[in-house]
Amino acid sequence: MTLRTPIQPRSKLPDVGTTIFTVIGQLSAEHNAINLSQGAPNFECDPALIAGVHRAMQAGHNQYASMTGLAPLKARIADKIASLYGTRYDPASEVLITASASEGLYSAISGLVHPGDEVIYFEPSFDSYAPIVRLQGATPVAIKLTVPDFAVNWDEVRAAITSRTRMIIINTPHNPSGQVFSAADLEQLALVTRNTDIIILSDEVYEHVVFDDVPHHGMATHPGLAERSVIVSSFGKTYHVTGWRVGYCVAPAELMEEICKIHQFLMFSADTPMQYAFAEHMADPQTWLSLAAFYQRKRDLLVNLLAESPFRLLPSAGSFFLLADYSHFSDERDSEMVKRLIVDHGVATIPLSAFYTDGTDNKLIRLSFAKDEATLRAGAQALCRVTPRLGVQS
């Protein structure tokens, strides 16, 4: 029996309901579908990480950590960024351990964006950016990436900037397209923000998953951008432990001070035993340096397995994802195609339209290759059995 309330709540997000991700998850469970939809690994993490958490718990590290995070872990992060990207952050004042990258994104937007501000972001996009901006009384301004290369049109960015623009949100490597920023993109971003008060919020949770020997062009690689950027990353994505919900962000001290004001009232501190385990694990740089090759093998396997499928695969330069085009063999909406794949073929994917606020349908679906080999092979076999359905309008 459902409990009734006499209260009529006033929603801050009245147009936000059950997401396509929940719908796909429920439908997939009903049909026991192979999961190529979720951007989370279905394989185990390094047992040494679990052992590290166990040791920390046994040693009594089960109470609150420092609000900004465990000092040895913050020092490891600062050293890693300096070594890889050339920017040195002060662990005491410019590194924050967060309870997931998502909490880092929320804390940064809430701490730095005010009512009446505008925030530029790029679609297709991770689904939390615009709602978080709206919760601050600010206006999200979506700019669509070009299709099919999913590049930024910098002339559109220049035209969108106003006196109210407070922040530009970047995501590289990009979810859902798998594309990455280039050095030329960084130069363009530096040009459009020079001599402004615009903050860059850079979602770089896939920073170590960049393919084909291409370097990660994050904000910390560019001194002019680093000084105005908040960079968010994820231990969950790097170490195959998305359920542990620990991330971090780095930023100049003046920006970080405002972010911490929000963080301390959201979570106060991230999980303590996990922080000890990550600090220990990061002593070996290979734990992140080997990640690109690891996922590139999975990408290449799935691409090869789908060579005989009816889908046309778009290139994936980074992240856990690649996009598949079906426009040449079906007129179905992408949401209907995804449902058909689950019901008729037993494989779950995600429609790209779910990453647009206006539901733009480019006849593309997102596949995740963050799966074990058996899952990739089974999912590919199912996709190879898909039959054309031209002339179907949904």
C-alpha positions as CSV (number, residue, x, y, z in Angstrom):
1,M,0.0,0.0,0.0
2,T,1.4,3.4,-1.0
3,L,1.6,6.0,1.8
4,R,-0.4,9.1,1.0
5,T,0.7,12.6,1.9
6,P,-1.4,15.8,2.1
7,I,1.7,17.8,0.9
8,Q,1.8,19.1,-2.6
9,P,5.5,19.4,-3.3
10,R,6.8,22.1,-5.7
11,S,9.4,20.4,-7.9
12,K,12.6,22.2,-8.7
13,L,13.0,19.9,-11.8
14,P,9.4,19.4,-12.9
15,D,10.4,18.0,-16.3
16,V,12.8,15.4,-15.0
17,G,11.2,12.0,-14.6
18,T,12.4,8.4,-15.1
19,T,15.4,8.5,-17.3
20,I,15.9,6.3,-20.4
21,F,18.7,4.6,-18.5
22,T,16.2,3.3,-15.9
23,V,13.8,2.3,-18.6
24,I,16.5,0.4,-20.5
25,G,17.7,-1.2,-17.3
26,Q,14.2,-2.4,-16.4
27,L,13.4,-3.7,-19.9
28,S,16.8,-5.4,-20.1
29,A,16.2,-7.2,-16.8
30,E,12.8,-8.4,-18.1
31,H,14.4,-9.9,-21.2
32,N,17.7,-10.9,-19.6
33,A,19.5,-8.9,-22.2
34,I,23.3,-8.8,-22.7
35,N,24.5,-5.5,-21.2
36,L,26.3,-3.3,-23.7
37,S,24.5,-0.2,-22.3
38,Q,26.0,0.7,-19.0
39,G,29.3,2.5,-18.8
40,A,30.5,0.3,-15.9
41,P,32.8,-2.7,-16.1
42,N,31.3,-6.1,-15.5
43,F,34.8,-7.6,-14.5
44,E,36.6,-7.5,-11.2
45,C,39.1,-4.8,-10.1
46,D,42.6,-5.6,-9.0
47,P,42.4,-7.8,-5.9
48,A,45.2,-5.7,-4.4
49,L,42.7,-2.8,-4.1
50,I,40.2,-4.9,-2.1
51,A,43.0,-6.1,0.1
52,G,44.0,-2.5,0.6
53,V,40.5,-1.5,1.7
54,H,40.5,-4.5,4.0
55,R,43.8,-3.6,5.6
56,A,42.6,0.0,6.2
57,M,39.4,-1.2,7.8
58,Q,41.3,-3.7,10.0
59,A,43.7,-0.9,11.0
60,G,40.8,1.2,12.3
61,H,40.5,3.7,9.4
62,N,36.7,3.7,9.6
63,Q,35.8,7.2,10.7
64,Y,35.7,10.5,8.9
65,A,38.7,11.5,6.8
66,S,39.8,15.1,6.6
67,M,37.1,17.2,4.8
68,T,39.3,17.7,1.7
69,G,40.6,14.1,1.7
70,L,43.5,12.0,2.9
71,A,46.8,13.9,2.6
72,P,48.9,11.0,1.1
73,L,46.2,10.5,-1.6
74,K,46.1,14.2,-2.5
75,A,49.9,14.2,-2.7
76,R,49.8,11.2,-5.1
77,I,47.2,13.0,-7.3
78,A,49.3,16.2,-7.4
79,D,52.4,14.2,-8.4
80,K,50.6,12.3,-11.1
81,I,49.2,15.4,-12.7
82,A,52.5,17.2,-12.6
83,S,54.2,14.2,-14.2
84,L,51.7,13.6,-16.9
85,Y,50.5,17.1,-17.7
86,G,53.1,19.6,-16.4
87,T,50.9,21.6,-13.9
88,R,51.7,21.3,-10.2
89,Y,48.8,21.6,-7.8
90,D,49.2,22.3,-4.1
91,P,47.8,19.1,-2.3
92,A,46.8,21.2,0.7
93,S,44.7,23.8,-1.0
94,E,44.1,22.8,-4.6
95,V,43.2,19.0,-4.5
96,L,39.8,17.8,-3.2
97,I,38.7,14.1,-2.8
98,T,35.0,13.9,-3.5
99,A,32.4,11.2,-3.0
100,S,32.3,10.4,-6.7
101,A,33.1,12.5,-9.7
102,S,29.4,13.4,-9.8
103,E,29.6,15.0,-6.4
104,G,32.7,16.9,-7.7
105,L,30.7,18.2,-10.6
106,Y,27.8,19.3,-8.4
107,S,30.1,21.0,-5.8
108,A,31.9,22.9,-8.6
109,I,28.8,24.1,-10.3
110,S,26.9,24.9,-7.1
111,G,29.9,26.7,-5.6
112,L,30.8,28.8,-8.6
113,V,27.6,29.4,-10.6
114,H,25.0,31.9,-9.3
115,P,21.4,32.8,-10.1
116,G,21.2,34.6,-13.5
117,D,24.4,33.2,-14.8
118,E,24.7,31.2,-18.0
119,V,26.6,28.0,-18.5
120,I,27.6,26.7,-21.9
121,Y,27.8,23.0,-22.4
122,F,27.9,20.6,-25.4
123,E,25.3,18.1,-26.5
124,P,25.1,15.1,-26.6
125,S,26.1,15.3,-23.0
126,F,26.2,13.5,-19.7
127,D,22.7,14.0,-18.3
128,S,23.5,15.7,-15.0
129,Y,25.1,18.9,-16.3
130,A,22.0,20.9,-17.3
131,P,19.9,19.9,-14.2
132,I,22.7,20.9,-11.8
133,V,23.0,24.3,-13.5
134,R,19.2,24.8,-13.3
135,L,19.2,24.0,-9.6
136,Q,21.4,27.1,-9.1
137,G,18.9,29.4,-10.7
138,A,21.2,29.6,-13.7
139,T,20.6,28.9,-17.4
140,P,22.2,26.0,-19.3
141,V,23.1,26.9,-22.9
142,A,23.4,23.9,-25.1
143,I,25.6,23.9,-28.2
144,K,25.4,20.8,-30.4
145,L,28.5,19.1,-31.5
146,T,28.8,18.5,-35.2
147,V,27.7,15.1,-36.5
148,P,29.2,12.6,-37.2
149,D,32.6,13.8,-36.0
150,F,31.3,15.3,-32.7
151,A,33.6,18.3,-32.9
152,V,33.1,21.7,-31.3
153,N,32.1,24.6,-33.6
154,W,34.1,27.3,-32.0
155,D,32.3,30.1,-33.9
156,E,29.1,28.9,-32.3
157,V,30.8,29.1,-28.9
158,R,31.9,32.7,-29.5
159,A,28.4,33.6,-30.6
160,A,26.9,32.0,-27.5
161,I,29.1,33.9,-25.0
162,T,27.4,36.8,-23.3
163,S,28.1,39.1,-20.3
164,R,26.3,36.5,-18.2
165,T,28.4,33.5,-19.2
166,R,30.0,32.2,-16.0
167,M,31.2,28.7,-17.0
168,I,31.9,26.4,-20.0
169,I,31.6,22.7,-19.3
170,I,34.0,20.4,-21.2
171,N,34.0,16.6,-21.3
172,T,37.1,14.9,-22.8
173,P,37.3,12.0,-23.6
174,H,33.6,12.5,-24.4
175,N,30.7,10.4,-23.2
176,P,28.8,9.3,-25.3
177,S,30.7,9.9,-28.6
178,G,34.1,8.7,-27.6
179,Q,35.8,11.7,-29.2
180,V,38.6,13.7,-27.6
181,F,39.9,17.3,-27.5
182,S,42.9,18.2,-29.6
183,A,45.6,20.7,-28.9
184,A,43.9,23.0,-31.4
185,D,40.7,22.7,-29.4
186,L,42.6,23.8,-26.3
187,E,43.9,26.8,-28.1
188,Q,40.4,27.8,-29.3
189,L,39.1,27.4,-25.8
190,A,41.9,29.6,-24.4
191,L,41.1,32.3,-27.0
192,V,37.4,32.4,-26.3
193,T,37.9,32.7,-22.6
194,R,40.9,35.0,-22.5
195,N,40.3,38.3,-20.6
196,T,37.0,37.0,-19.2
197,D,35.8,35.7,-15.9
198,I,34.6,32.4,-17.4
199,I,35.4,29.3,-15.5
200,I,36.1,26.0,-17.3
201,L,34.6,22.9,-15.7
202,S,36.4,19.9,-17.3
203,D,34.9,16.5,-16.8
204,E,38.0,14.2,-17.5
205,V,36.8,11.0,-15.8
206,Y,38.2,9.0,-18.8
207,E,41.5,10.8,-18.9
208,H,43.5,7.6,-18.9
209,V,41.4,5.9,-21.6
210,V,42.7,7.6,-24.8
211,F,43.6,5.4,-27.7
212,D,46.1,5.0,-30.6
213,D,49.0,6.6,-28.7
214,V,47.3,10.0,-28.7
215,P,48.0,12.1,-25.5
216,H,45.2,13.3,-23.3
217,H,44.7,17.0,-24.0
218,G,43.2,18.0,-20.6
219,M,43.1,21.4,-19.1
220,A,46.2,20.8,-17.0
221,T,48.3,20.5,-20.1
222,H,47.6,24.2,-21.0
223,P,48.8,26.8,-18.4
224,G,46.4,29.4,-19.6
225,L,43.4,27.1,-19.1
226,A,44.7,25.4,-15.9
227,E,44.5,28.7,-14.1
228,R,40.8,29.1,-14.8
229,S,39.8,25.4,-14.7
230,V,38.2,22.9,-12.3
231,I,39.2,19.4,-13.4
232,V,37.1,16.5,-12.2
233,S,38.2,12.8,-12.4
234,S,37.2,9.4,-11.2
235,F,38.9,6.6,-9.3
236,G,35.9,4.4,-10.2
237,K,36.5,4.7,-13.9
238,T,40.2,4.3,-13.6
239,Y,40.3,1.3,-11.3
240,H,37.1,-0.5,-12.3
241,V,35.3,0.3,-9.0
242,T,32.4,2.6,-10.0
243,G,30.4,1.4,-7.0
244,W,33.0,2.8,-4.5
245,R,32.0,6.4,-5.4
246,V,35.3,8.2,-4.9
247,G,36.6,10.9,-7.3
248,Y,38.6,14.1,-7.1
249,C,38.9,17.5,-8.4
250,V,41.7,20.0,-8.8
251,A,41.5,23.8,-9.2
252,P,43.4,27.0,-8.3
253,A,43.1,27.7,-4.6
254,E,40.6,30.6,-4.9
255,L,38.2,28.4,-6.9
256,M,38.7,25.4,-4.7
257,E,37.8,27.4,-1.6
258,E,34.3,27.9,-2.9
259,I,34.0,24.3,-4.1
260,C,34.9,23.1,-0.6
261,K,32.2,25.2,1.0
262,I,29.6,23.2,-0.9
263,H,31.4,19.8,-0.5
264,Q,31.6,20.1,3.3
265,F,27.8,20.3,3.5
266,L,27.1,17.6,0.9
267,M,29.3,14.8,2.1
268,F,31.9,16.4,4.4
269,S,34.4,13.6,3.3
270,A,34.6,10.7,1.0
271,D,34.9,7.1,2.2
272,T,38.0,6.7,4.3
273,P,39.1,3.0,3.8
274,M,38.9,3.5,0.0
275,Q,41.1,6.6,0.2
276,Y,43.8,4.6,2.0
277,A,43.6,1.9,-0.6
278,F,43.8,4.3,-3.5
279,A,46.8,6.1,-2.0
280,E,48.6,2.8,-1.7
281,H,47.6,1.6,-5.2
282,M,48.8,4.9,-6.8
283,A,52.4,4.2,-5.8
284,D,52.7,2.2,-9.0
285,P,52.1,4.5,-12.1
286,Q,51.4,1.5,-14.2
287,T,48.0,1.2,-12.5
288,W,46.9,4.1,-14.7
289,L,49.4,4.1,-17.5
290,S,48.3,0.6,-18.7
291,L,44.7,1.6,-18.9
292,A,44.6,2.9,-22.5
293,A,46.0,-0.3,-23.9
294,F,43.7,-2.4,-21.8
295,Y,40.6,-0.7,-23.1
296,Q,41.9,-0.3,-26.7
297,R,42.1,-4.1,-26.9
298,K,38.4,-4.2,-25.9
299,R,37.4,-1.5,-28.4
300,D,39.3,-3.3,-31.2
301,L,37.7,-6.6,-30.3
302,L,34.2,-5.2,-30.4
303,V,34.9,-3.4,-33.7
304,N,36.3,-6.6,-35.3
305,L,33.4,-8.7,-34.0
306,L,30.9,-6.2,-35.5
307,A,32.6,-6.1,-38.9
308,E,29.9,-8.3,-40.4
309,S,27.0,-6.6,-38.6
310,P,24.6,-4.2,-40.5
311,F,25.8,-1.3,-38.3
312,R,28.3,1.3,-39.3
313,L,30.6,2.1,-36.4
314,L,31.9,5.6,-35.8
315,P,35.6,5.9,-34.6
316,S,36.2,5.9,-30.9
317,A,39.2,7.9,-29.8
318,G,38.7,7.4,-26.0
319,S,36.3,6.5,-23.2
320,F,34.4,3.2,-22.8
321,F,32.1,3.9,-25.7
322,L,31.6,3.8,-29.5
323,L,28.6,4.8,-31.6
324,A,26.8,2.7,-34.1
325,D,24.9,4.1,-37.1
326,Y,21.8,2.3,-38.4
327,S,20.3,5.1,-40.6
328,H,21.1,3.2,-43.8
329,F,19.0,0.2,-42.9
330,S,16.2,1.4,-40.7
331,D,14.0,4.5,-40.2
332,E,13.1,3.7,-36.6
333,R,13.7,6.2,-33.9
334,D,16.8,5.4,-31.9
335,S,14.7,4.7,-28.8
336,E,12.6,2.2,-30.7
337,M,15.7,0.6,-32.2
338,V,17.1,0.1,-28.7
339,K,13.8,-1.5,-27.5
340,R,13.8,-3.8,-30.5
341,L,17.4,-4.9,-29.8
342,I,16.4,-5.8,-26.3
343,V,13.1,-7.5,-27.0
344,D,14.0,-9.3,-30.3
345,H,17.7,-9.8,-30.0
346,G,18.5,-9.8,-26.3
347,V,21.1,-7.1,-26.2
348,A,20.9,-3.7,-24.4
349,T,22.4,-0.4,-25.8
350,I,21.5,3.3,-25.3
351,P,19.9,5.6,-27.8
352,L,21.9,8.7,-28.4
353,S,18.8,10.9,-28.3
354,A,18.9,10.4,-24.5
355,F,21.9,12.7,-24.3
356,Y,20.1,15.6,-25.9
357,T,17.6,17.8,-24.1
358,D,15.5,18.1,-27.2
359,G,15.7,14.4,-28.0
360,T,17.7,14.9,-31.3
361,D,17.6,11.6,-33.2
362,N,20.6,11.0,-35.4
363,K,19.9,7.2,-35.8
364,L,22.9,6.4,-33.5
365,I,23.1,4.0,-30.5
366,R,25.8,3.9,-27.9
367,L,27.7,0.7,-27.2
368,S,29.9,0.1,-24.1
369,F,33.0,-2.1,-24.4
370,A,33.8,-1.9,-20.7
371,K,32.9,-5.6,-20.5
372,D,34.6,-8.9,-20.3
373,E,35.3,-10.8,-23.6
374,A,32.4,-13.2,-23.2
375,T,29.9,-10.4,-22.9
376,L,31.4,-8.5,-25.9
377,R,31.3,-11.7,-28.1
378,A,27.7,-12.5,-27.1
379,G,26.6,-8.9,-27.6
380,A,28.3,-8.7,-31.0
381,Q,26.7,-12.0,-32.1
382,A,23.3,-10.6,-31.2
383,L,23.9,-7.3,-33.1
384,C,25.1,-9.3,-36.2
385,R,21.7,-10.9,-36.4
386,V,19.8,-7.6,-36.6
387,T,17.8,-7.3,-39.9
388,P,17.1,-4.2,-41.9
389,R,13.7,-2.5,-41.4
390,L,13.6,0.3,-43.9
391,G,10.4,2.2,-44.4
392,V,9.5,1.9,-40.7
393,Q,8.6,5.2,-39.1
394,S,8.2,5.4,-35.3
